Amino acid sequence: MGLDDKLNNAATNHLGAAKEGVGKLTGNEELEREGQRDQAQAKLQEAGGKVKDAAKGIGTNFRDAATKVKEGFNKD
């Protein structure tokens, strides 16, 4: 996940928390729910970014493992 994505998610999360807080203070349930949705969206995007980052490493790990196995067979 890039820095821009991380900053955007953090901003969305904080803005959502602020909306939720203002909604609670003013009794505005719609604003409160909107803030909760914003926070949930930020968390989902963050989780998706983590999955994407983890998937990048899997390909490298498989390639390295395959190379080691191949080198092991070629030594004989």
Contacts in CASP RR format, 6 or more apart in sequence:
PFRMAT RR
TARGET T0000
AUTHOR 0000-0000-0000
METHOD contacts of the structure
MODEL  1
MGLDDKLNNAATNHLGAAKEGVGKLTGNEELEREGQRDQAQAKLQEAGGK
VKDAAKGIGTNFRDAATKVKEGFNKD
1 46 0 8 1.000
1 48 0 8 1.000
1 49 0 8 1.000
1 50 0 8 1.000
1 52 0 8 1.000
1 53 0 8 1.000
5 45 0 8 1.000
5 49 0 8 1.000
6 46 0 8 1.000
8 45 0 8 1.000
9 42 0 8 1.000
9 45 0 8 1.000
9 46 0 8 1.000
10 42 0 8 1.000
12 38 0 8 1.000
12 39 0 8 1.000
12 41 0 8 1.000
12 42 0 8 1.000
12 45 0 8 1.000
13 38 0 8 1.000
13 39 0 8 1.000
13 42 0 8 1.000
13 43 0 8 1.000
15 35 0 8 1.000
15 38 0 8 1.000
16 34 0 8 1.000
16 35 0 8 1.000
16 36 0 8 1.000
16 38 0 8 1.000
16 39 0 8 1.000
16 42 0 8 1.000
17 35 0 8 1.000
17 39 0 8 1.000
18 35 0 8 1.000
19 31 0 8 1.000
19 32 0 8 1.000
19 34 0 8 1.000
19 35 0 8 1.000
19 38 0 8 1.000
20 31 0 8 1.000
20 32 0 8 1.000
20 35 0 8 1.000
20 36 0 8 1.000
20 39 0 8 1.000
21 32 0 8 1.000
22 28 0 8 1.000
22 31 0 8 1.000
23 29 0 8 1.000
23 31 0 8 1.000
23 32 0 8 1.000
24 32 0 8 1.000
END
